[in-house]
Amino acid sequence: MATIDLHIDIFAKRLVTSLTDTTPVRVPTFIQEDTPTLRIWLLQPVTGSTIESPYTYIPVEGVTIELAIGTRVGNSTLYYTQQFTWTPSVDISNPYFEALLPMNTAGITTLLGSSGSASAYLEIKMISGGYPTTVLSEQCTVVAAVIKDGGLEEPALATAMSVESALSTFVPVGNAKFAIWECETDPSVKVRQYLAADGTMHFDPIT
């Protein structure tokens, strides 16, 4: 199962590389009909931090998160997909939240319509003490899937034989053509295959 790891600097409200690396990271692209596992770490910048230790983890105890992909317009609310139930890690030294994100919703289908991709907004809120704080709100791209429910398999076409291959495989004799076949275990044993004038198939040993 695919896993998408997200580390969020809750002060800058952006994705970063890791607990020890402040390098910004792009918001991932999401694919229609996928169901990736998301793991999210919340990072608190350290006052007077050093390059080696720019952040500390925000513990999962007493905290949860909400995630949605949708519109960002005035007072209206439209989710294309969402996940509001997360499982916290049990390792207090590595606190993160984990959940599946369904990308097979009717909202995603509506967003894409007949387009190959569409833009939306990824928003993540931290809920602490019952109060929400938005820690990330960035534009993201949703891409239409090629492989999806309802797709019909396209039959493979026969591979065309080149003139060179045909000449090396078939031996022209007058107006007839012969195929030469070798024994699988003894290449010295060969037969000539051809269709006679009376319509019968011949396999004549070559001596």
Stockholm file with secondary structure:
# STOCKHOLM 1.0

chainA/1-207         MATIDLHIDIFAKRLVTSLTDTTPVRVPTFIQEDTPTLRIWLLQPVTGSTIESPYTYIPVEGVTIELAIGTRVGNSTLYYTQQFTWTPSVDISNPYFEALLPMNTAGITTLLGSSGSASAYLEIKMISGGYPTTVLSEQCTVVAAVIKDGGLEEPALATAMSVESALSTFVPVGNAKFAIWECETDPSVKVRQYLAADGTMHFDPIT
#=GR chainA/1-207 SS CCEEEEEEETTTTEEEEETTEEEECCCCCEETTCCCEEEEEEEEECTTCCSSCCEEECCSTTEEEEEEEECCCTTCCCEEEEECCCEECSCTTSCCEEEECCCCSHHHHHHHTTCSEEEEEEEEEEEETTEEEEEEEEEEEEECCSSCTTCCCCCCCCCCCCHHHHHHHEEEETTEEEEEEECSSCTTCEEEEEECTTSCEEEEEEC
#=GC SS_cons         CCEEEEEEETTTTEEEEETTEEEECCCCCEETTCCCEEEEEEEEECTTCCSSCCEEECCSTTEEEEEEEECCCTTCCCEEEEECCCEECSCTTSCCEEEECCCCSHHHHHHHTTCSEEEEEEEEEEEETTEEEEEEEEEEEEECCSSCTTCCCCCCCCCCCCHHHHHHHEEEETTEEEEEEECSSCTTCEEEEEECTTSCEEEEEEC
//
